[in-house]
Amino acid sequence: MQIRSERQTTSFKSKIKGIAERVAISFFFATFFITIFLMTCKTDIDKYLNIINIMSVDIKKANNDKVSIDLVKKQIINYPAYGTIYANLIIPSIDLYYPVYHGDDLDIMMKGIGHYAGSFFPGENGSILLAAHNNVHFQRLYDVKLNDKIILETIYGTFTYEPYDFKVIDATDEDALPINQGEEILMMYTCYPRTAVGYASKRYVVYSKLVEANYEKVKSN
């Protein structure tokens, strides 16, 4: 009886070991093929996400229909409500098209690109500060180059910028992200390096200057 019991125990352990090995092998191959699929189809996936974002922006922008700009004072009238979409950020060179929200708290950053509420808005002749996660909306910000076109299509006008500088800064270096009036500078930043997950002590910043402002659909107040 003891020998039989030992044999049964050994057989049971062998079965468990065999099952564990098959599960491990299956998991390995599943992970491998999913990784290959994501790497191969990444561009298409990004395009589909952009299409979804475009559809959602068209609906949510209605929340800020009364927002306008005083062209003489270069000041926004009836600022966008906090947490609502007031623009699209478009960077053709990297196929980026995402909504821009007024505000930059954690909830907003999960949905799109955040506009720091303490900075100026496009068209106000001041510093504009945009932020987004490096593994989602600003995943390809690192690929932006000099002379690329960066477009902010707001609900009161369209503004085009061109990059002139790129920096890696400390997360606590507020002096590297100055909020000034008198020159319209767009600053976009995300965590650095590109592969950073969770908290990162560095930030990657793209500095751009305004090169064109289109107010064709805006009535002067």
C-alpha positions in Angstrom: 0.0 0.0 0.0 2.8 2.4 0.8 4.6 1.7 -2.5 1.3 2.3 -4.4 0.7 5.5 -2.5 4.2 6.7 -3.3 3.6 5.9 -7.0 0.4 7.8 -7.0 2.1 10.8 -5.3 4.9 10.7 -7.9 2.4 10.4 -10.7 0.4 13.4 -9.4 3.5 15.5 -9.1 4.5 14.6 -12.6 1.0 15.6 -14.0 1.2 18.9 -12.1 4.7 19.6 -13.4 3.5 18.7 -17.0 0.6 21.1 -16.7 2.8 23.9 -15.3 5.2 23.4 -18.2 2.5 23.6 -20.8 1.0 26.7 -19.2 4.4 28.4 -19.1 5.1 27.5 -22.8 1.6 28.7 -23.8 2.1 32.0 -21.9 5.5 32.5 -23.6 4.2 32.0 -27.1 1.1 34.1 -26.4 3.2 37.0 -25.1 5.6 36.6 -28.1 2.9 36.7 -30.7 1.0 39.6 -29.0 4.3 41.6 -28.9 4.9 40.9 -32.6 1.4 41.9 -33.5 1.5 45.2 -31.6 4.9 46.0 -33.1 3.7 45.2 -36.6 0.3 47.0 -36.3 1.3 49.9 -34.1 0.8 52.5 -36.8 -2.6 51.2 -37.7 -3.6 51.1 -34.0 -2.5 54.7 -33.6 -4.6 55.8 -36.6 -7.7 54.1 -35.3 -7.2 55.7 -31.9 -6.8 59.1 -33.6 -10.1 58.5 -35.5 -11.9 57.7 -32.2 -10.4 60.9 -30.7 -11.6 63.0 -33.7 -15.1 61.7 -33.3 -15.2 62.4 -29.6 -13.8 65.9 -30.0 -16.5 67.0 -32.4 -19.1 66.1 -29.7 -17.4 67.6 -26.7 -16.3 70.9 -28.3 -19.9 72.0 -28.2 -19.4 72.6 -24.5 -17.3 75.7 -25.3 -19.3 77.3 -28.2 -19.3 80.7 -26.4 -15.5 80.9 -26.1 -14.0 83.7 -28.3 -11.0 86.0 -28.5 -10.6 89.8 -28.4 -8.3 90.4 -31.3 -7.3 93.9 -30.1 -6.4 92.9 -26.5 -5.3 89.4 -27.5 -7.3 88.0 -24.6 -9.8 85.1 -24.5 -13.4 85.9 -23.7 -15.3 83.3 -21.7 -12.4 80.9 -21.1 -13.1 77.2 -21.7 -14.6 75.3 -18.7 -12.0 73.4 -16.8 -11.9 69.7 -17.9 -13.4 70.4 -21.3 -11.9 70.1 -24.8 -11.0 73.4 -26.4 -8.6 72.3 -29.2 -7.0 69.6 -31.2 -3.2 69.2 -31.3 -2.1 68.1 -34.7 1.5 67.1 -35.7 1.4 65.7 -39.2 5.1 64.5 -39.2 4.4 62.0 -36.5 0.7 61.3 -37.2 -0.5 62.8 -34.0 -4.0 64.1 -33.6 -5.4 64.4 -30.0 -7.8 66.5 -28.0 -6.5 69.2 -25.7 -8.2 69.7 -22.4 -8.2 72.8 -20.2 -6.4 71.5 -17.1 -3.8 68.9 -16.4 -4.9 66.8 -13.5 -4.6 63.0 -13.5 -8.1 62.4 -14.8 -7.5 64.7 -17.8 -4.1 63.2 -18.5 -5.7 59.8 -18.8 -8.1 61.1 -21.6 -5.8 63.4 -23.6 -3.4 66.3 -23.6 -3.5 68.6 -20.7 -3.2 72.4 -20.8 -1.7 73.9 -17.7 -4.3 76.3 -16.4 -1.7 78.7 -15.2 -0.4 79.3 -18.7 -1.7 81.3 -21.6 -4.0 80.1 -24.4 -3.2 80.1 -28.1 -3.5 83.6 -29.5 -2.9 85.4 -26.2 0.8 86.2 -27.0 2.2 84.2 -24.0 3.6 80.9 -22.9 1.5 77.8 -23.5 2.2 74.7 -21.6 0.9 71.3 -22.7 1.6 67.9 -21.1 0.8 64.3 -21.7 2.0 60.8 -20.8 5.0 59.5 -22.6 3.5 56.0 -23.2 0.2 57.3 -24.6 -0.6 60.7 -26.2 3.0 62.0 -26.3 4.6 58.6 -27.1 6.1 60.0 -30.3 6.9 63.6 -29.1 10.6 62.5 -29.1 10.4 62.2 -32.9 9.4 65.8 -33.6 12.2 67.7 -35.5 13.1 71.2 -36.4 10.8 72.8 -39.0 7.9 70.3 -38.3 4.5 71.9 -38.2 2.6 71.8 -34.9 -1.0 72.9 -35.2 -3.4 73.9 -32.4 -6.8 73.9 -33.9 -8.9 75.7 -31.3 -12.6 76.6 -31.2 -11.7 80.2 -31.9 -8.9 80.0 -34.4 -6.0 77.9 -35.8 -2.4 78.4 -34.7 0.7 77.0 -36.3 4.1 76.6 -34.5 7.6 75.4 -35.4 10.0 73.8 -33.0 13.2 75.6 -32.3 14.7 73.8 -29.3 14.6 70.4 -27.4 15.7 69.8 -23.9 15.8 67.2 -21.1 15.2 68.9 -17.8 14.7 67.9 -14.2 11.0 67.4 -13.2 11.4 70.1 -10.6 13.0 72.7 -12.9 10.2 75.3 -13.2 12.7 77.8 -14.6 12.9 75.7 -17.8 9.2 76.1 -18.3 8.7 79.9 -17.9 5.3 81.4 -18.1 5.7 84.8 -19.7 3.7 87.2 -21.9 5.0 89.2 -24.8 6.0 86.2 -27.1 3.9 83.2 -28.0 5.9 80.1 -27.1 4.4 76.6 -27.1 6.1 74.2 -24.7 5.1 70.5 -24.8 6.6 68.1 -22.3 6.4 64.5 -21.2 8.4 62.1 -19.0 11.9 61.1 -20.0 13.2 58.7 -21.2 10.8 57.3 -23.7 10.7 54.0 -21.9 10.0 55.5 -18.5 7.1 53.9 -16.6 5.6 55.4 -13.4 7.5 58.3 -11.8 10.3 59.8 -13.8 12.7 62.5 -12.5 13.3 63.9 -16.0 11.1 65.6 -18.6 11.5 66.0 -22.3 10.5 69.4 -23.6 9.8 70.6 -27.2 9.9 74.4 -27.5 8.1 76.0 -30.5 7.3 79.5 -31.7 4.2 80.8 -33.3 4.6 81.2 -37.1 0.9 81.6 -38.2 -2.4 82.6 -36.7 -5.7 82.2 -38.5 -8.7 84.1 -37.2 -10.8 83.7 -40.4 -13.7 82.2 -38.4 -13.4 84.6 -35.5 -15.3 87.8 -35.2 -13.5 90.7 -33.5 -15.2 92.0 -30.3 
